[in-house]
Amino acid sequence: MITKLDDTQMQIGIDSFAAAYDDASLAVSASDRLRNLVEQIEHADQVGLDVFGIGEHHRREYLDSAPTVTLGAAAVRTHRIRLTSAVTVLSSADPIRVFQNFATLDLLSQGRAEMVVGRGSFIESFPLFGLKLEDYDSLFAEKLDLLLRIRENEHVHWSGKYRPALTGQGVYPRPVQNPLPIWLGVGGTPQSFARAGALGLPLMVAIIGGETRRFRPLIDLYRETGKRFGYSPDRLRVGVHALGYVAPTTQQARDDFFPGYARAIASVAKARMAGRHPCRFRCAADSAGRAARRQRRRSSREGCSAQ
C-alpha cells in the first residue's frame, strides 16, 4: 500500500488477507497464522512502516473475516503505525457496527484507526448475510451514506430502503479522531472514482492487474470531480493497493514471487471469472482508462452546457 498525502509526503505500508496457507500453498494452523500476523504488524511498527491493513473475506482461503479483532490485538502491541481495513465490504455490513468497531479500534490505538470501505471483489458475503447480489450497487450507496452520517452525528436521523430508519438514536463509542478517516476503495469503474471525488473522500485504488500508469485517467477524473464539487486538493488524497515483492535482485524477486503469485491468480480467476475472457486482469486498466476519458469528456460538455 502506498499513500500520497501531498506533494512532499508519502506513506508506505503493508496489506494482508491473512492467507490460510504458506508460500508453498500448504495449509497452516489458523491460530498460529493469526498470532504470527499480529507479530508481523508489531514488527512493521518497529521498523517504521506507516500503515498496516487487513482485508475482509468470508472464504476458506483467508482468515480475515473479522479484521477489527486482529487489528485490535495489534493496537495494544504497537505505538505509531496506523491500522486500517483493506477493504471493509460495506455492501454486506451494518454501517452502525462498522463504525462502532473502528471507533473502538481508534480508542484502543489512541487515534491510529482508519478504514477503507468498498464493494468487495468477491460475492460470498451476500448470500452469507441474506442479501441479494442484484442490489450490489444500491446497497453500497445507501450504506455509505449512512456511515458518513454516523461519522458526522452522534445522534442520527436517517431513513433508507434496506434497514429500519434511525430516529435520533445515539451511536457509541465515539472515536478519538474527529472525523474518523474513511477512504473509498475502488477498482476500475469510472463511476466509483467520480463518487469518491464528489464526496471529497480520500481514494484507495486496488490494482489487481495492469500497469499502474494506466490508472492515471481515472485518478484525473477523481481529482477533477472533487474540484468541481468544491474540495481542496489537500483533501483529495490518493493511495494504491497493489502486489509487490522485495528481493536483492530482480531475478530473485521473480523466482521467489511468481510461482505463488501465479497460483493465487489462477485460483482467484477460477473463483471470480469462470468462463470469462482470460485477459480480464491484463485488460481491466485499459478499458477503465478509456471509460474514464469518455466520462471526462461528457462531464466537460455538461459543464459547458450549464455555463
N, C-alpha and C positions, 0 to 999 in steps of 0.2 A: 504494500500500500504506500503510495506517495501522495502527499497533500501539499498543494501550493497555497500558502496563506496570503502572500503578497509578492511584489516583485523581488524581494530580497530574502524571504524566509520560506523554507520548505521543511515539511515533516516527513519522516520515513518510518514505516512500521511494518508489522507482520500481521497477516490474517491467517486463521486456521479454521478448518472444518472438522477438526478432531477426528481424523480418519481412524476407523476401527481396524486398521491393518498397517503393517510396516512397509518399508521400501521394497521388500520382496513380495508384497501382496499377501503376506501371511497374517492371519488373524492374531490379535494381541488381546491381553486381558483388558477389558473395558475399565476396570478400576485402576490398573496401573497406567493406562493411557491417559486418563483424566488427571491423575495425580502428577504425571510427568508433564502434562500440558500446563498445569499451574506452575510447576518449577520452571518451565520454559518462559512463561510470562515474567516470572521473578527475575530470571537471567536477562531477559530483554530490557527490563527496567535497570538492572545493574550496569549493562554495557552502554546505555544511553539512547536506546531507541525511543521514539516519541509516542508511539501508539501501538496497541495490540488489539486486534479484532477477532471475534469468534462468530462463525456463521450460524445459520439455523436450518437444519434439515430434519426430516422425520422419516428416515430410512435406515436400513441396517448398516450401510457402509460408514455412517458418521455417528458420532456421539455428542452432537451439538444441538439436541432438541431443546435444551434449557440453557441457553448461553449465559443469561444473567447469573445463574447459580455458579457456573465456573468462574465468571468474571468477579463475582462477589468473593469467592475463595481467594482469587488473586489480589483483590483490592487490599486485603489486610496484610499481604506479604510484600506489597510494593509501595513506593513513595512518590514517584514522579510521573511514570508512564500513564498515558491516557488509555481508557478502557472503553471499547466500543463493540457494537454488533457489526456483522458483515455478511448478510444483512438480516434485519428483523423482517419476517414475512408478514407485513401488516395486513394484507388482504384476508388472512385467515386467523388473525389475532384480535383480541379485545383491546381497543386503544386505551381503556382505563387501566387494565392490568399491565399493558406495555409501559405506560407512564409510571405507574407505581413501582414496577420492577426496576426501571432505570433511575427513578428518583431515589430508591433505596440504595442502589449501587452508587449513586452520587454521594449519598451520605456516608456510606462505608469507605469510599475512596477519598473523602474530603474534597469533592469538587472535581473529579477527574473522569466522570462518565459522559458518554455521548452515545448516540445511536444513529445508525444508517437504516432507513426504512425503505422497503421496496416491495415489488410484487412477487419476487422469487422466480427462479428459473425451473423449479420442479413443481409438480402439481399434487403431490401426495397429501399435502396438508388439507386440501379442500374436502375430499371425502372423509378424511380422518375427523374433521371438525364439523361435518354435516353441512358443508357449503357447496354451492353449485358452481361448476367451472365456468359456465356461461356468464356468471356475474363477476368474472375476474377483474375487469376494469372498474366497474361501478363500485364494487366492494372497496377497492383501494382508494378511490377518490373520496368516498364517504368517510372511511376510517381515517384517512389523512386529515381531512377537515376536522374531525372530532379530536384527534390527537393534538393538533395545533391549538384548538380551542381550549383543551385541558391545560396545555402549557401556558396559555395566556391568562387563564382564570382559575382561581381556587374553587369557586362555586360556578357550576356550568349549567347554562341553559342551552339546550340543543335538541334537535329532532332530525331523524333520518328514516331511511327505508328498512335498514337491516337490523336495527336494535331498538328497544324502547327508548323513548325520549328521556332526557335529563331535565329536571325542573328546578335546578338550583342546588343539587347535591354537591357536597364538597369532595374533592379528590385528594387523598393523602397517601404518603407523606409528600411534602414539597421538597424539591431538591436544593442543594447548596447553590448551584448555578442558576441564575435567572437572566435569560432563559436557558433551559437545558438544551444543549446543542442537538439539533436534529438535522441530519443530512438526508438528501433524497438519492437513493441508489437507482441507477438507470442502466439499461443495456444498450440497445441500438436504435430505439424508435425516436424520431424527432419530437413526437408529442410529449414524451417523458422529459426530454431536455427543456422544451419550451415550458412545461408545467413548473419545473424547478425554478426557472427564471422568473416566471410570473408570480411565484410565491416568495421569491427572494431567499430561497433555501440554498445552502451550500450543496454542491453536486459531487457525488461519488460515482465514477464511471467504471462499471465492471466490464473489463475487456477479456472475453473468453477466447477470442481468436481474432486474427487480422493484425495488421500493423498499427501501432499506436497513432502514428501521424494521420491515419485516415479518419480518425475521430475528430479531427480539428474542425470540420464544418459544423459538427454537432455542438462542440464547445462554443463556437462563434454564435450559433443560434441561441444557446443558453444565455450568453452574455448580452446579446442584442435584445432578447426578450426581457431580461432583467432590467436593462437600461430603459426600455420602453415603458416598463411598469414603475419606474422611478427609484430603483435600487442603486446604491452607490457601488462602484467596482470592488471596494474592500469587503462588501457583504457577499459578493458572488464568488466564493471560493470553490476551487476545483480539486478533486482528488481522483486518483486512478488506482483501481484494484486490478492487478494483473499477475500472472505467473512469473516467477523469477527464480534463479538459482545462481549461487556464487561459488566459484571454484578458482584455484590458482591460474588455470588456463582455460581458453575457450573450448579446446578439445576435451579436457577433463570434464568440464561442465556438461558438454553434450553426452559424453559417455555415461556420466553418473545420472543425469537427469532424464534423458529422453526415453529410456525403456519404461520407467514407471509412468512418465507423462503419457506415452502412447497408450498404455493400458488404461489409464484413467480416462482419457479422451474417448477411447473405444467404448468403455463402459457407459460413460455419460451419453454418448451418441446413441447407443443401443436403447438406453432408458428414455431419452427425450425425443429422439427423432427417427424412430424406426420407419423405414420406407421413404424417408426424405432424401433429398439430394446430398451426396457425400461432401460437397464443397461448402456446406452450411456454415461451418466455423470460419473458413477462409474468406467467404464472401459477405459475411454479416456486416463488416465495417464498410465495404464498398457500397452495398445497397443502402445502408443507413446514411452514408455521406451524400449520396445522390438525393435521397428523400429530404435530407436537411436543406440542401441547396434549393430544392423546389419549394419547400416551406418558407425559406427566407425570401425567395422571390415573391411568393404570394403575400407574405407579411409586408414587404416593401410596397407592393401595389396597393394593398389595403390602406397602408399609411398615407400614400399619396392621394388616394381617393377621399380620405377623411379630411384632408387639409383644404 
